[in-house]
Amino acid sequence: MNRQLSALVAGLIFGLGIAISGMGNPAKVLNFFDPLGTWDPSLAFVMGGALATTAVGYRVIFGRRQAPLFDTKFHLPTTTNIDAALIGGSALFGVGWGISGFCPGGAIPALGFAPWPTALFLICMGGGILLARRLKSLHLRQTA
């Protein structure tokens, strides 16, 4: 139960940060991607603050703990390969973010700002995830 509660608290803090910073507003995000028009550099400051906090947090946590408080081990990626799936997924993420103004992590808090466009984004994102899983399973069956 503590594991789920800690995940809920972390998600609530993340969502609150998204809401306070205004990053749930797709227009604000899209303005960041328009340096020759209505450019809004505040997203860079939000990202920089998140990166600095994460870098310090990782150094402190991994330097002092062998396991998280509410689990038996840290669940970290085990692969270091840069392959076509990683590059393609990263490009698709960036294009989708640039077109819609929604980041998958910030979309749920954005439901309060723009319910219908956000719900449509989340439905499409879910469909894309299911399609990608299906294509991956078909590919794995063909190569096996």
C-alpha positions in Angstrom: 0.0 0.0 0.0 2.9 2.4 0.8 4.2 1.9 -2.8 0.9 3.0 -4.3 0.5 5.9 -1.9 4.0 7.2 -2.6 3.3 6.9 -6.4 0.0 8.9 -5.9 1.8 11.6 -3.9 4.6 11.9 -6.5 2.0 12.1 -9.2 0.0 14.8 -7.3 3.2 16.8 -6.8 4.1 16.5 -10.5 0.6 17.5 -11.6 0.7 20.5 -9.2 4.0 21.6 -10.7 2.6 21.3 -14.2 -0.5 23.3 -13.2 1.5 26.0 -11.4 4.0 26.4 -14.2 1.3 26.7 -16.8 2.7 23.8 -18.8 -0.8 22.2 -19.0 -1.8 25.0 -21.3 -0.9 23.8 -24.8 -0.8 27.4 -26.1 2.0 28.1 -23.7 3.9 25.1 -24.8 3.4 25.8 -28.5 4.6 29.4 -27.9 7.9 27.9 -26.7 8.3 26.2 -30.1 7.7 29.5 -32.0 11.0 31.5 -31.6 10.2 33.8 -34.5 6.7 34.6 -33.3 5.2 34.6 -29.9 8.1 32.9 -28.2 7.7 32.2 -24.5 11.0 30.9 -23.0 9.4 30.0 -19.6 9.3 26.3 -20.6 13.1 26.3 -20.8 13.2 27.5 -17.2 10.7 24.8 -16.1 12.8 22.1 -17.8 16.0 23.5 -16.4 14.6 23.5 -12.9 13.3 19.9 -13.3 16.6 18.8 -14.7 18.6 20.4 -11.8 16.3 18.9 -9.2 16.4 15.5 -10.8 20.2 15.5 -11.1 20.7 16.4 -7.4 18.0 14.0 -6.3 19.5 11.1 -8.2 22.9 11.8 -6.8 21.6 11.9 -3.2 19.2 8.9 -3.5 21.6 6.6 -5.4 24.5 7.7 -3.2 22.7 6.8 0.0 20.2 4.0 -0.7 20.4 0.5 -2.0 16.7 0.4 -2.6 13.7 2.8 -2.5 11.7 3.2 0.6 8.7 1.3 -0.6 10.1 -1.3 -2.9 12.8 -4.0 -2.9 14.9 -2.5 -5.7 15.2 0.5 -8.1 13.6 -0.2 -11.4 16.0 1.3 -13.9 16.4 0.7 -17.6 18.8 -2.1 -18.3 19.5 -1.4 -22.0 21.9 1.3 -23.3 21.3 0.6 -27.0 20.4 3.5 -29.2 18.3 1.7 -31.9 15.7 2.6 -34.5 12.8 2.1 -32.0 14.3 4.6 -29.6 15.1 7.2 -32.2 11.7 6.7 -33.9 9.8 6.9 -30.6 11.8 10.0 -29.6 11.0 11.7 -32.9 7.4 10.8 -32.7 7.2 12.2 -29.2 8.8 15.4 -30.3 6.6 15.8 -33.3 3.4 15.0 -31.4 4.4 17.4 -28.6 5.2 20.2 -31.1 1.9 19.7 -33.0 -0.4 19.3 -30.1 1.3 21.2 -27.3 0.6 18.3 -25.0 3.3 16.3 -23.3 2.1 12.8 -22.2 3.1 13.5 -18.6 1.4 16.9 -18.5 -1.8 15.9 -20.3 -3.7 14.6 -17.3 -3.3 17.8 -15.3 -4.3 19.6 -18.5 -7.7 18.0 -18.4 -8.7 20.9 -16.1 -7.6 23.5 -18.6 -9.0 22.1 -21.9 -11.1 19.0 -21.2 -12.1 18.0 -24.8 -8.8 18.6 -26.6 -6.9 16.9 -23.8 -9.3 14.0 -23.7 -8.9 13.6 -27.5 -5.1 13.7 -27.1 -5.2 11.1 -24.3 -7.4 8.8 -26.4 -5.2 9.1 -29.4 -2.1 8.6 -27.3 -3.6 5.4 -25.8 -4.4 4.2 -29.3 -0.9 4.9 -30.4 0.5 2.9 -27.5 -1.7 0.0 -28.2 -0.8 0.1 -31.9 2.9 0.3 -31.1 2.6 -2.7 -28.8 0.7 -4.7 -31.5 3.3 -3.9 -34.2 6.1 -4.8 -31.8 4.5 -8.1 -31.0 4.0 -8.9 -34.7 7.6 -8.0 -35.4 8.8 -10.2 -32.6 6.8 -13.1 -33.9 8.1 -12.6 -37.4 11.8 -12.5 -36.3 11.4 -15.5 -33.9 
